[in-house]
Amino acid sequence: MTKSVSIPRIRYRCVGEDDYMLHIDVTDDGAFTIDCGDYTSRKPTRGKLDRAQAQQLAELLAALGEPREHPAPEDNPCFVAELTVGDGRSVRHYRFWEGALDSDPDLKALVRLLEVLG
């Protein structure tokens, strides 16, 4: 990744059913770690964003807007996710049920890009 594209630190976490979990961390230098699994163990995937990925991520973050919550329905509390963008005073925190992503296209586009990094 070149220095011309600036992104903040991004942390995405989702917990689902049957011990499913997904953790994605992207540092401000473009390095990422993806740790996912269920009742089995897998080694985390590590990599570095290329320029196109960093540019797309920066554009999606710029379009994201202010944090908003999309709570899970009471009868389906699984697949609740948290997205943290930035650190310190500039941090933005989003908590949402993944089933509500269709009603928030900007958030959905960012989450889907994070999910396919590895």
C-alpha positions in Angstrom: 0.0 0.0 0.0 1.3 3.4 -0.8 1.3 6.4 1.6 -1.1 8.4 -0.6 -4.2 6.5 0.8 -4.9 7.1 4.5 -7.2 4.8 6.5 -7.8 4.7 10.2 -7.6 1.6 12.3 -10.6 -0.7 11.8 -11.8 -3.4 14.1 -14.8 -5.6 13.1 -16.2 -8.4 15.3 -19.2 -10.6 14.7 -20.5 -13.5 16.9 -23.0 -15.9 15.6 -24.4 -19.4 16.3 -22.6 -22.6 17.0 -19.5 -20.8 18.3 -19.1 -18.9 15.0 -17.0 -15.8 15.3 -15.2 -13.4 12.9 -12.6 -10.8 13.9 -11.0 -8.5 11.4 -8.4 -5.9 12.3 -7.0 -3.5 9.9 -4.2 -1.2 11.1 -3.6 2.3 9.7 -0.6 1.1 7.7 -2.9 -1.4 5.8 -1.9 -4.6 7.6 -4.8 -6.8 8.3 -5.6 -10.0 10.4 -8.7 -12.1 9.8 -9.6 -14.6 12.5 -12.7 -16.7 11.9 -14.0 -20.0 12.9 -16.7 -22.0 14.6 -16.3 -25.1 16.8 -13.0 -25.8 14.9 -9.8 -23.9 15.0 -8.2 -22.1 12.1 -5.0 -20.1 11.8 -5.7 -16.3 11.3 -5.1 -14.9 7.9 -2.7 -12.0 7.6 -2.0 -9.7 4.8 -1.6 -6.1 3.6 -4.1 -4.0 1.6 -3.1 -3.2 -1.9 -3.6 0.3 -3.2 -7.0 -0.5 -4.8 -8.3 -2.1 -1.6 -7.1 0.8 0.5 -8.7 3.3 -1.8 -12.0 1.5 -1.8 -11.9 1.2 1.9 -11.2 4.9 2.3 -14.1 5.7 0.1 -16.5 3.5 1.9 -15.4 4.9 5.3 -15.9 8.4 4.0 -19.5 7.5 3.0 -20.3 5.7 6.2 -21.6 8.7 8.2 -22.3 8.8 11.9 -22.6 5.7 14.1 -26.1 4.2 14.3 -27.4 1.0 15.9 -29.5 -1.7 14.3 -30.5 -4.0 17.2 -31.1 -7.7 16.8 -34.7 -8.9 17.1 -35.5 -10.4 20.5 -36.2 -13.8 19.0 -32.8 -13.9 17.1 -29.9 -12.4 19.1 -27.2 -14.1 17.0 -24.9 -12.4 14.5 -24.5 -9.2 16.4 -21.5 -7.2 15.1 -19.4 -4.3 16.2 -17.4 -2.1 14.0 -14.9 0.4 15.5 -13.3 2.9 13.2 -10.3 5.0 14.4 -8.8 5.4 17.9 -8.9 7.9 20.7 -11.0 11.0 20.2 -11.8 10.3 16.6 -13.2 6.8 17.2 -16.6 5.8 15.8 -18.4 2.8 17.1 -21.2 0.9 15.3 -23.2 -2.0 16.8 -25.6 -3.8 14.6 -27.4 -7.0 13.8 -26.1 -8.4 10.5 -29.7 -9.1 9.3 -30.3 -5.3 9.3 -27.5 -4.6 6.8 -29.9 -4.5 3.9 -31.4 -1.4 5.4 -28.0 0.3 5.6 -26.2 0.0 2.2 -23.1 2.1 3.2 -22.5 -0.1 6.3 -23.2 -3.2 4.3 -20.7 -2.3 1.5 -18.0 -1.7 4.1 -18.6 -5.0 6.0 -18.7 -7.0 2.8 -15.4 -5.5 1.7 -13.8 -6.4 5.0 -15.1 -9.9 4.8 -13.4 -10.6 1.5 -9.9 -9.1 2.3 -8.3 -12.5 2.9 
